[in-house]
């Protein structure tokens, strides 16, 4: 058990002994002159037990003085109890952490959570709009795993809708004689794809623009989409080429970002279950025909806004996004039966998931025991406050964004570093990821490549440089045979401040899990690193003459380093050996 939870449990025993009951919470004091932590429950207890809060506080303080946990106990205002921890308690906990680093963490009851993030579209190059889903989703998965929760992650590729029809239509215009478009073709289809990754990067934007300009072109793409979904063997063969070609590029970019998935499934994998789901809805009389389309009403009586019906099938029998989503959910429940399913997309899709979740519950695809959670996120904007664009006004690819930031980070690296280019890219990716996780998940934010590449302030380069310096310090200590296996003594307030900051890790992890956002971890990393740097710049850790003091300071460095690496790993940020 971590120290703060232990002290809270001991405090609760005192309350119970006095005849009171409360879920005790030690808050970091905003008045350090009064104490390091504060208990604010006396007003609540006074209301319940019909006594004066100051009288209750005095009773509690009297009992606290009989413990050896606190060296300063006082009452402020109407009954706020302030406490300062004894040095021996902190020293013991530092040594406990050396023996079992995981005690300074946060664990929850075991369960399984299915995460849907990534959402890349086949045949489209990954752009800045794909960053947040992949980045936040990966970090949340790692946070869940660190807290003891089993996860299953799926990229859920967009490989089955209108975009596929548009790409195929443009390929047909470019190469009309390909056998994929010949309904009478009986031979084997080519093993090699007729288009490359670079071709696809051009084809989709071109086809998308033509769709806007020509009703006829849009209708042709729609017809090809319908034929693909109905099982046309030629289009299915071409589709497999497109998916395989595009997936290879998508995987490489996700790998650069440190994003991984247990499952690489797409919308197409749910296609075999669509009829099953729709038949289930029909059997339960949950569907109706409206203007030739099959729909399902999900409006509820207490809704303050209109929630439109779920559109299941178009008039031509083609299926839509909602049908695919429900079929995917049906498949996931049958195969994995998770306790919760989390969906990460931008805020604009909230209504879509409200519709799908309601339809899933009404139909019984999921029970009340299964939580369906939509996690929306805001937009990443450029320094001008507008969505990131290329110079010609197009959507910037993730590869281009990495290169843009890389030009800034490479300026900060010493020329004598080997593989300078590789290191610059690694730091650039860390820069992008940290800046993306620093704001609350649901907020829009501005990404300035120059600002976030700085070696000072709340930036990844600052965190990485500081962490690498800690590694270097401990490496030198080992080379000089200096021990750091025991904490002996607390010698100054800056050192104590770092120790107290380390104690915050469990609550940081707990709050991050509760809000399903990484901003608290990102903020905390800066706080801990900055507090350590203030201590480090004030004392000569490696050359301290007092052996016991030096060992304590090196041990503190080791614990901060391990904490930084642990939390940076949750954010999927690698720590290089040198900068």
KADA-V195631 format. One record per pair of residues at least 6 apart in sequence whose ideal C-beta (glycine too) atoms are under 6 Angstrom apart, sorted by sequence separation. I is the first residue (numbers start at 1). J is the second residue. D is the distance in Angstrom with one decimal. If there is no record, write none. Layout:
i/j/d
I/J/D
I/J/D
This chain:
i/j/d
29/35/5.1
75/81/5.9
76/82/5.9
120/126/5.8
179/185/4.4
211/217/5.8
281/287/4.9
313/319/5.9
360/366/5.0
381/387/5.7
382/388/4.6
390/396/5.1
439/445/4.2
455/461/5.0
456/462/5.9
490/496/5.5
544/550/4.0
15/22/5.8
29/36/5.8
46/53/4.0
96/103/5.9
97/104/5.3
144/151/5.1
210/217/4.7
211/218/4.6
228/235/4.4
287/294/5.6
413/420/5.5
452/459/5.2
455/462/5.7
568/575/6.0
29/37/5.8
74/82/5.1
227/235/5.6
299/307/5.0
388/396/4.8
512/520/4.9
29/38/4.6
64/73/5.2
172/181/5.3
287/296/5.1
298/307/5.7
311/320/5.3
511/520/5.3
512/521/5.3
43/53/4.9
46/56/5.9
73/83/5.3
120/130/5.8
141/151/5.0
286/296/5.3
343/353/5.9
413/423/5.9
455/465/5.8
565/575/5.8
26/37/4.3
27/38/5.0
42/53/4.2
45/56/5.2
228/239/5.9
312/323/4.9
413/424/5.9
12/24/4.7
61/73/5.4
72/84/3.8
141/153/5.5
297/309/4.9
298/310/5.9
310/322/4.8
435/447/5.5
508/520/5.3
541/553/4.5
11/24/4.7
70/83/4.4
71/84/5.5
296/309/5.9
42/56/4.8
119/133/5.4
295/309/4.1
296/310/4.4
410/424/3.8
42/57/4.6
71/86/4.8
118/133/5.9
281/296/6.0
357/372/4.5
409/424/4.9
8/24/4.5
117/133/4.9
118/134/5.3
178/194/5.8
295/311/5.6
508/524/4.7
435/452/4.3
8/26/5.6
57/75/4.8
294/312/4.5
406/424/5.1
409/427/4.4
22/41/4.7
294/313/4.1
406/425/5.3
409/428/4.7
69/89/5.7
117/137/2.5
293/314/5.6
353/374/4.2
431/452/5.3
4/26/5.6
57/79/4.0
115/137/5.8
293/315/5.4
406/428/4.1
431/453/5.5
292/315/3.7
405/428/4.0
57/81/5.6
350/374/5.9
20/45/5.3
53/78/5.2
54/79/5.1
53/79/3.4
115/141/5.5
350/376/5.4
402/428/5.5
405/431/5.3
434/460/3.8
405/432/5.8
501/528/5.0
532/560/4.9
347/376/3.8
431/460/4.5
430/460/4.0
501/531/5.1
113/144/5.8
325/356/4.8
329/360/5.5
340/371/4.1
341/372/5.5
342/373/4.9
343/374/5.3
344/375/4.9
346/377/5.8
170/203/5.0
333/366/6.0
342/375/5.7
498/531/5.0
278/312/5.9
322/356/5.7
427/461/5.9
497/531/5.3
498/532/5.3
122/157/5.6
330/365/5.4
113/149/5.8
115/151/5.8
167/203/5.6
329/365/5.7
42/79/3.4
118/155/3.8
119/156/5.7
120/157/5.9
121/158/3.8
122/159/4.1
167/204/5.6
170/207/4.0
498/535/5.4
111/149/5.9
112/150/4.6
113/151/5.4
114/152/4.8
115/153/4.7
116/154/5.5
108/147/5.2
40/80/5.6
107/147/5.9
108/148/6.0
116/156/5.1
167/207/6.0
494/534/5.7
495/535/5.6
18/59/5.4
106/147/5.6
107/148/4.5
166/207/4.0
408/449/5.2
494/535/4.1
34/76/5.6
38/80/5.7
39/81/4.4
121/163/5.8
408/450/5.9
525/567/5.4
412/455/5.7
38/82/5.3
123/167/4.5
405/449/4.9
409/453/5.2
494/538/5.7
166/211/5.9
274/319/5.5
310/355/4.9
404/449/5.6
408/453/3.8
37/83/5.3
200/246/5.7
521/567/5.5
35/82/3.0
34/82/4.2
35/83/5.1
36/84/4.9
189/237/4.1
193/241/3.7
197/245/5.9
14/63/4.6
35/84/5.0
36/85/6.0
274/323/5.4
277/326/5.2
310/359/4.9
277/327/5.0
169/220/5.1
169/221/4.3
193/245/4.9
197/249/4.6
274/327/4.5
277/330/5.2
180/234/4.1
270/324/5.2
273/327/4.1
166/221/4.5
169/224/5.5
165/221/4.0
168/224/4.8
180/237/5.8
267/324/4.7
270/327/3.8
273/330/5.1
298/355/5.3
180/238/4.0
270/328/4.1
273/331/5.4
491/549/5.5
165/224/4.3
489/548/5.8
165/225/3.2
298/358/4.0
488/548/4.1
270/331/5.8
298/359/5.5
385/446/6.0
463/525/5.7
162/225/5.5
296/359/5.5
466/529/4.8
488/551/6.0
489/552/5.6
377/441/5.0
378/442/5.7
488/552/4.8
378/443/4.6
379/444/4.6
381/446/5.1
383/448/4.6
487/552/5.1
376/442/5.8
378/444/3.9
463/529/5.6
380/447/5.5
466/533/5.8
484/551/5.7
458/526/4.7
483/551/5.3
487/555/5.0
484/554/3.4
484/555/4.5
484/558/5.5
125/201/4.8
441/517/4.0
123/200/4.9
286/363/6.0
440/517/5.4
477/554/5.3
440/519/4.9
124/204/5.1
439/519/5.9
123/204/5.1
437/518/4.2
281/363/5.5
159/243/5.5
438/522/4.5
473/557/5.9
437/522/4.8
470/557/5.4
3/93/4.4
470/561/4.3
226/318/5.0
467/564/4.7
2/103/5.7
2/104/5.4
155/261/4.4
159/266/3.8
160/267/3.8
153/261/4.8
159/267/5.7
160/268/4.4
467/575/5.2
153/262/4.9
154/263/4.1
155/264/5.5
157/266/3.6
159/268/5.1
152/262/5.4
154/265/5.5
468/579/5.1
465/579/5.2
123/242/5.5
122/243/5.4
138/259/4.5
123/246/5.1
134/257/5.8
122/246/4.6
134/259/4.4
126/253/4.8
120/250/4.9
437/571/5.7
433/573/5.7
375/516/5.6
430/573/4.7
253/398/5.5
426/576/5.9
423/576/5.9
417/578/5.8
152/336/5.7
137/344/4.7
136/344/5.9
133/344/5.0
114/332/5.9
114/338/4.1
113/338/6.0
112/338/4.5
112/339/5.4
113/340/4.6
114/341/4.5
115/342/5.0
116/343/4.7
117/344/4.1
111/339/4.2
136/377/5.9
132/377/4.7
128/380/5.8
128/388/4.5
127/395/4.5
128/396/5.1
127/397/5.1
125/397/5.0
126/398/4.6
128/401/5.6
135/433/5.5
135/436/5.1
136/441/5.9
258/572/4.0
147/513/5.8
143/512/6.0
139/518/4.9
95/487/5.1
94/487/3.8
91/487/5.2
106/506/4.5
104/505/5.2
87/490/4.9
106/509/3.9
106/510/4.8
90/499/5.4
146/570/5.8
143/570/5.3
142/570/4.6
139/571/5.1
139/572/5.7
138/572/4.9
101/562/5.7
97/559/5.7
4/503/5.7
3/503/5.8
2/506/4.5
